[in-house]
Amino acid sequence: MSFQNLPQVDKILNLECFANELKPVIANIAREILNTERNKIKQGLSSKNSDEIISEICQSYENFKAKELKRVINATGVVMHTNLARSVIDEQILNRAKEIITSYSTLEYNLKDGKRGNRYEYVGTLLAALFGCEDALVVNNNASAVFLMLNTFAKGGETVVSRGELVEIGGSFRVPDVMSASGTILREVGTTNKTHLYDYENAINENTKMLLKVHRSNFDIVGFCESVDTAELSSLAKERNLIDYYDLGSGYVGELAHKLGKDEPSIAKIMQSGVSLMSFSGDKLFGSVQSGIILGKRELIAKLRKNQLLRMLRVDKITIAVLCESIKAYLNKEFELLSTPKHINKSVAELENLANFINKRLKKSLEIYQTQTFVGGGSLPNKTYPSLALKIKGDAITNEELYRKNGVIGRIENGAFLLDLRSILDKDIEILIEKIDQIESEKWV
Ligand SMILES: *Cc1c(COP(=O)(O)O)cnc(C)c1O
């Protein structure tokens, strides 16, 4: 093949099959593939013919399209699934926030005097009302919150942490690494399984700035173990004139999720125990948008607001508008609008009704399977709670793939492929019924 015989990019873009597709992306793919072929010709190697080249471009473009975000049905039973985008935002919440997102707004404008306003003020007041704290601040995510906190209060000094709390959260968040990046020196105390108050006391010196507590979000230490509770740590910090900060990770709005972990204190309870500062993710158990929610004493939050770093970690109007609507839903007790806690709190009886409803509608009903599931996403580790699943007959691995390719993500347990109903959204029910019917009926032929 010669250079002249290579298909031209313009011609490729005008092919019927690309009529409604993203031309600049196709052009990039085409150029890259044509370059490879040109190099082959230059070196006297055999190259692909025109049809082969076009088919390679098509294939490569299909691979690109497959990476677009796609809606899936979460039948894993894990309500807060990090790989499946954590918390779902209810359509009503989004609708309430929509006008702000799609218009100019007073994000940083004070209508009263026409001067510059503060983007954090309103959301801060809402959070203070919900959690009974003096003030609050919102940043990009909880990892940002930890970074901002350490950078503001402990940079250039030492931060004391229990050895049993030097956690790694999935996706490269490791407490020791975040600490060194923020400019504070890690002072580990205690042992892996036991840390006592005197360990903290003995570690405090003239360079100490902060006592940090980190929630063991994704693992448990059981057996011969001991740790210092937040109230004790806070009073020690007060006594020694240090900052105490609790990275709570997931946060837990008590009232809603109390069934799950009696030994997991709610955010408001922890606040009441005297903690000066704490932070948690907006899209974990709290069930809203990705954000890092910081609660604490007024004068400390004021210092965080003054840190230049906040400008780099700041949230935009979409986050603020949606988050405010979620907080208002909590304040107004509209719990049905908070998808994550709502699904976690569903009783087994409710799941049983759902299973029976789906089964009645299916062409061929499925076995109802009693199971246990996890909350997921870095919260309440090792704490399973009951759930119900529909069991798909046949080879689990084949079924898992078959359903996955149809946008239904389930799980395999004891050699069976399960569709766990705990994490099924109301709006997914009809689609799920259709998909099961379709997939299962194709198996009969
Ligand atoms: C999840 C988690 C984080 C990170 O929060 P993101 O919102 O994902 O950035 C930090 N610390 C703990 C303890 C966590 O559980």
The ligand as an SDF file (V2000), in Angstrom:
LIG
                    3D

 15 15  0  0  0  0  0  0  0  0999 V2000
  -13.6880    8.3670   53.2330 C   0  0  0  0  0  0  0  0  0  0  0  0
  -12.7200    8.8980   54.1970 C   0  0  0  0  0  0  0  0  0  0  0  0
  -11.8690    9.9560   53.8540 C   0  0  0  0  0  0  0  0  0  0  0  0
  -11.8810   10.5660   52.4870 C   0  0  0  0  0  0  0  0  0  0  0  0
  -13.0750   11.2110   52.2420 O   0  0  0  0  0  0  0  0  0  0  0  0
  -13.4680   11.6630   50.7430 P   0  0  0  0  0  0  0  0  0  0  0  0
  -14.7520   12.3900   50.8990 O   0  0  0  0  0  0  0  0  0  0  0  0
  -13.5660   10.3940   49.9560 O   0  0  0  0  0  0  0  0  0  0  0  0
  -12.3680   12.5250   50.2560 O   0  0  0  0  0  0  0  0  0  0  0  0
  -10.9920   10.4290   54.8090 C   0  0  0  0  0  0  0  0  0  0  0  0
  -10.9270    9.8860   56.0340 N   0  0  0  0  0  0  0  0  0  0  0  0
  -11.7210    8.8530   56.4120 C   0  0  0  0  0  0  0  0  0  0  0  0
  -11.6020    8.3090   57.7870 C   0  0  0  0  0  0  0  0  0  0  0  0
  -12.6510    8.3360   55.4990 C   0  0  0  0  0  0  0  0  0  0  0  0
  -13.4490    7.3240   55.8500 O   0  0  0  0  0  0  0  0  0  0  0  0
  1  2  1  0
  2  3  1  0
  2 14  2  0
  3  4  1  0
  3 10  2  0
  4  5  1  0
  5  6  1  0
  6  7  2  0
  6  8  1  0
  6  9  1  0
 10 11  1  0
 11 12  2  0
 12 13  1  0
 12 14  1  0
 14 15  1  0
M  END
$$$$
